[in-house]
Amino acid sequence: MGPFLLVTLYVAVMLLPLALAWSGARPARSVWDELATGAGMLAFAIILAEFVLSGRFRAVSKKIGMDVTMRFHQLVARSALGLALIHPFLYASDFSRAQPGDPTRALTVTYDLASLSTGILGWLLLPAFVLISIGRDKLDYTYETWRMMHGLGAVLIAALLMHHTLSAGRYSADPLIAGVWWCLFAIAVSSLLFVYVVRPMWQTRRPWTVAAIRPVASRTWEVEIEPDGHEGIRYEAGQFAWLNIGNSPFSLHENPFSISSAPASGKSLQFVIKELGDFTRTLGRIPVGTRAYIDAPHGNLIVMGQPGKKIALIAGGVGIAPLLSILRELRLSGDGRPTLLIYGNRQADQIVAREELDAMTLECGTRVVHVVGEPEPDWTGATGIIDRALLETTFAGETMADWLVVMCGPGAMMEAAEDTLIEMGVPASQILSERFDYD
Ligand SMILES: Cc1cc2nc3c(=O)[nH]c(=O)nc-3n(C[C@H](O)[C@H](O)[C@H](O)COP(=O)(O)OP(=O)(O)OC[C@H]3O[C@@H](n4cnc5c(N)ncnc54)[C@H](O)[C@@H]3O)c2cc1C
């Protein structure tokens, strides 16, 4: 299913309850009442779809990319919050008790406390939930604790709103519309069960073993895992895995890392990982032979099949990981397209795979431009950051429409580079990017 079909499906599902409500013959109400109900219904449909847009489903993230999936998840969460917040204030009718002879709740806005209380509780919890998600970095929780709270909180809010929708909603008195809500609710809850129960059960039958962990640059490690009793995975260069080393597959201790090895190099997978927090700082102490589990492949940073006569890769720091995979695959598969790597680091001792990149220059003609922000006196390469001046110098004399550009690194670097490259003539559709800090 292509991105266009995915978006069409999303819009269709979001509008389905509203369309069914609109199509049924019911006594007319005021426009404000209809707007109020419509806002609530749309908000609830968006909230239920958020479970599937969590970034854990390959069918979604491989089509539209992890960044777009997560940005979309965040954006529509805010929209749902806005709709949910205005929902009770739009009603123009007096709230009144159900009228005798009005079993379909066609003419009343319910005043029944049991039906309203779950709505009110969900309405109060939702802003807190969204605010905690936006300000997560400032809270003193581990990422795993936050993930657990996010998952359980989402189920609680969905269950409260489900009760409110079914018991208070004018249109949910229609069995067809109630059935649609039950389907959407079941899909939402099952998606969570799939990620945290079904997939881990499958992972227990496909374990991996840590084959090597070696330092490759300052505070940066290369981790290699090999399949234990199975054939490994099929993936494409540039994709990433959720990696869990040394924990039960049912634990929440798993982190996303780009695969840095090439699919053509065999069944083992390599990762280039920079020390950052709780898990990554323990890498140097993990013994070879430790059991590992992965959920992979995810992501769409994939150059194979993309347009562009030449390939430019722009990496900032550990953003080199997926780009290494792509360069390695291009080398092993004998892809003859000219390649250029612009690789920025703060210090020269953070450069990963320097000799291998030199070998690629000799063997495949890959042009490598190292950029160092804080160079030692003996540094002879480019200095500073990957900015407009550097891009203009590097691409001087080039026909920019020929280039497919793949970027991975800090968000600010990628946004600036992307704007500059588009202004220089690279079609936006020929720029692929992935961020490591999507939340
Ligand atoms: C698609 C993708 C690919 C990535 N590829 C690489 C890579 O190849 N090499 C590399 O060094 N880093 C990569 N990262 C970043 C890496 O996931 C985090 O640095 C790592 O998870 C930090 O974990 P920690 O427990 O050491 O740090 P913590 O202190 O627990 O977390 C530090 C920060 O890392 C992020 N993070 C932590 N756990 C998770 C998680 N389970 N899911 C999402 N984000 C999390 C959060 O923003 C958190 O605030 C990638 C991130 C993404 C989203």
The ligand as an SDF file (V2000), in Angstrom:
LIG
                    3D

 53 58  0  0  0  0  0  0  0  0999 V2000
   14.9450    5.7180   14.1590 C   0  0  0  0  0  0  0  0  0  0  0  0
   16.0800    5.8980   15.1420 C   0  0  0  0  0  0  0  0  0  0  0  0
   17.3270    5.3900   14.8370 C   0  0  0  0  0  0  0  0  0  0  0  0
   18.3780    5.5870   15.7340 C   0  0  0  0  0  0  0  0  0  0  0  0
   19.6120    5.0960   15.4050 N   0  0  0  0  0  0  0  0  0  0  0  0
   20.6510    5.2890   16.2400 C   0  0  0  0  0  0  0  0  0  0  0  0
   21.9570    4.7860   15.9160 C   0  0  0  0  0  0  0  0  0  0  0  0
   22.1710    4.1590   14.8950 O   0  0  0  0  0  0  0  0  0  0  0  0
   22.9470    5.0050   16.8070 N   0  0  0  0  0  0  0  0  0  0  0  0
   22.7480    5.7020   17.9750 C   0  0  0  0  0  0  0  0  0  0  0  0
   23.6990    5.8650   18.7360 O   0  0  0  0  0  0  0  0  0  0  0  0
   21.5390    6.1970   18.2970 N   0  0  0  0  0  0  0  0  0  0  0  0
   20.4810    5.9980   17.4710 C   0  0  0  0  0  0  0  0  0  0  0  0
   19.2440    6.4680   17.8060 N   0  0  0  0  0  0  0  0  0  0  0  0
   19.0780    7.1620   19.1060 C   0  0  0  0  0  0  0  0  0  0  0  0
   18.9560    6.1050   20.1990 C   0  0  0  0  0  0  0  0  0  0  0  0
   17.7400    5.3880   20.0640 O   0  0  0  0  0  0  0  0  0  0  0  0
   18.9900    6.7310   21.5880 C   0  0  0  0  0  0  0  0  0  0  0  0
   20.2040    7.4190   21.7050 O   0  0  0  0  0  0  0  0  0  0  0  0
   18.9460    5.6650   22.6250 C   0  0  0  0  0  0  0  0  0  0  0  0
   17.6770    5.0610   22.6100 O   0  0  0  0  0  0  0  0  0  0  0  0
   19.2500    6.2410   23.9910 C   0  0  0  0  0  0  0  0  0  0  0  0
   18.9620    5.2600   24.9580 O   0  0  0  0  0  0  0  0  0  0  0  0
   19.5410    5.3090   26.4450 P   0  0  0  0  0  0  0  0  0  0  0  0
   18.7730    4.3290   27.2600 O   0  0  0  0  0  0  0  0  0  0  0  0
   21.0220    5.1540   26.4560 O   0  0  0  0  0  0  0  0  0  0  0  0
   19.2710    6.7740   26.9050 O   0  0  0  0  0  0  0  0  0  0  0  0
   18.0890    7.3710   27.7870 P   0  0  0  0  0  0  0  0  0  0  0  0
   18.6990    8.2470   28.8070 O   0  0  0  0  0  0  0  0  0  0  0  0
   17.1420    6.3460   28.2620 O   0  0  0  0  0  0  0  0  0  0  0  0
   17.3560    8.2340   26.7150 O   0  0  0  0  0  0  0  0  0  0  0  0
   17.9340    9.3800   26.1240 C   0  0  0  0  0  0  0  0  0  0  0  0
   17.0320    9.8060   24.9990 C   0  0  0  0  0  0  0  0  0  0  0  0
   17.0700    8.8190   23.9700 O   0  0  0  0  0  0  0  0  0  0  0  0
   15.7870    8.6400   23.4270 C   0  0  0  0  0  0  0  0  0  0  0  0
   15.3310    7.2630   23.7050 N   0  0  0  0  0  0  0  0  0  0  0  0
   15.6620    6.4810   24.7360 C   0  0  0  0  0  0  0  0  0  0  0  0
   15.0450    5.3030   24.6750 N   0  0  0  0  0  0  0  0  0  0  0  0
   14.2950    5.3540   23.5610 C   0  0  0  0  0  0  0  0  0  0  0  0
   13.3990    4.4520   22.9680 C   0  0  0  0  0  0  0  0  0  0  0  0
   13.1460    3.2560   23.4920 N   0  0  0  0  0  0  0  0  0  0  0  0
   12.7640    4.8560   21.8490 N   0  0  0  0  0  0  0  0  0  0  0  0
   12.9820    6.0620   21.2970 C   0  0  0  0  0  0  0  0  0  0  0  0
   13.8270    6.9460   21.8250 N   0  0  0  0  0  0  0  0  0  0  0  0
   14.4700    6.6080   22.9360 C   0  0  0  0  0  0  0  0  0  0  0  0
   14.8730    9.6000   24.0850 C   0  0  0  0  0  0  0  0  0  0  0  0
   14.8080   10.7900   23.3600 O   0  0  0  0  0  0  0  0  0  0  0  0
   15.5470    9.8650   25.3850 C   0  0  0  0  0  0  0  0  0  0  0  0
   15.2010   11.0940   25.9160 O   0  0  0  0  0  0  0  0  0  0  0  0
   18.1710    6.2760   16.9410 C   0  0  0  0  0  0  0  0  0  0  0  0
   16.8960    6.7870   17.2420 C   0  0  0  0  0  0  0  0  0  0  0  0
   15.8760    6.5940   16.3660 C   0  0  0  0  0  0  0  0  0  0  0  0
   14.5210    7.1390   16.7090 C   0  0  0  0  0  0  0  0  0  0  0  0
  1  2  1  0
  2  3  1  0
  2 52  2  0
  3  4  2  0
  4  5  1  0
  4 50  1  0
  5  6  2  0
  6  7  1  0
  6 13  1  0
  7  8  2  0
  7  9  1  0
  9 10  1  0
 10 11  2  0
 10 12  1  0
 12 13  2  0
 13 14  1  0
 14 15  1  0
 14 50  1  0
 15 16  1  0
 16 17  1  0
 16 18  1  0
 18 19  1  0
 18 20  1  0
 20 21  1  0
 20 22  1  0
 22 23  1  0
 23 24  1  0
 24 25  2  0
 24 26  1  0
 24 27  1  0
 27 28  1  0
 28 29  2  0
 28 30  1  0
 28 31  1  0
 31 32  1  0
 32 33  1  0
 33 34  1  0
 33 48  1  0
 34 35  1  0
 35 36  1  0
 35 46  1  0
 36 37  1  0
 36 45  1  0
 37 38  2  0
 38 39  1  0
 39 40  1  0
 39 45  2  0
 40 41  1  0
 40 42  2  0
 42 43  1  0
 43 44  2  0
 44 45  1  0
 46 47  1  0
 46 48  1  0
 48 49  1  0
 50 51  2  0
 51 52  1  0
 52 53  1  0
M  END
$$$$
